[in-house]
Amino acid sequence: MHLGPFGYVSAMRTVFHVTPNANGWEVRQEGSDATEVLVDDKDNAVSHARELAKEREPSQVIIHTRDGRFETEYTYGDDPRDVPG
């Protein structure tokens, strides 16, 4: 079992992060050093991340602000956790 960066269980869920980059905004799969998508604008990055997440359910997209803080998330597919909530 693996706790994600915000303390939730992400054991069987593919998690994508949308974060600022020196050249724009990037989408990166949690646990990977490779950038999935690099684009100029945040809305475009979020759109790409959501499409990737829909293709890899169960999944989650975590969107960060320009200063790296948590902003919002989107979850796709069934919840793989065995705990209520």
N, C-alpha and C positions, 0 to 999 in steps of 0.2 A: 504494500500500500504506500502511496506517495502523497504527501501533503503539498498542494500547490502553493504559490507565493502568498496567497491570502488565507492559508490555513484550512482550505477545504480539500476533500478527497478528490484526486484526479486520476485514480488508478486505471480506469478503463475508458476514460474520456480523452479525446484528442482536443488539446487546448491551443488556440491561436491567440497571439497578442498583437495588437495594433499599437505601435510605439513611434515616437518621433525619431528621425534619423537626420544626420547632417545634410542629406540630399533630399529630404522630404519626409515621407512616412513609410514604415515597413510593416510587413506581416511576417511573423515568425512563429513556427510551431514550438510550443514549450518543450524544452529539453534539447533543442537543436541549435546549432550555431549558424545554420544556413538560413538566409532570407528567402521566404517564399515569393514575396512581391515587394517591390520598391517603387513607389509612385510619388508624384508631387503633392497630392492633396489628400487630406485625412478622410474625406467622404469616399473617395475612390478606394483608399486602403480598406476602409470598413466594408465596402461593397465586395471587394475581392475576398476578404477574410470570411465574410458570411457565406459566400459561394463555396469556398473551400470547406468550411465547417459543415454545410449541408451535404456535401459529397462524402464526408467522413464521420457520419453519426455513429455513436453518440459523441457529441462535440460541444465546444464552447468557444466563444470569441470574447476576449477581454480587451476593452478599449481603454487606453491611457490618455491622459491630458498631455499637453506640450511639456510640462515639467515632470512627466513620468508617473503621476498619481493615477489611481484607479478612477475611471469615469463611469463606465457602464459595462454590462455583459449581455450576451445573447447565448442561450442554451438550445441545443438541437438534439432530438432523440430522447429515448427513455433515460431516466436517472439511474446510473449503475450502482449507486450507493445502496447499502442494505439497512440504512437507518432512516427513520421518518424525518420529514422536514423539508 
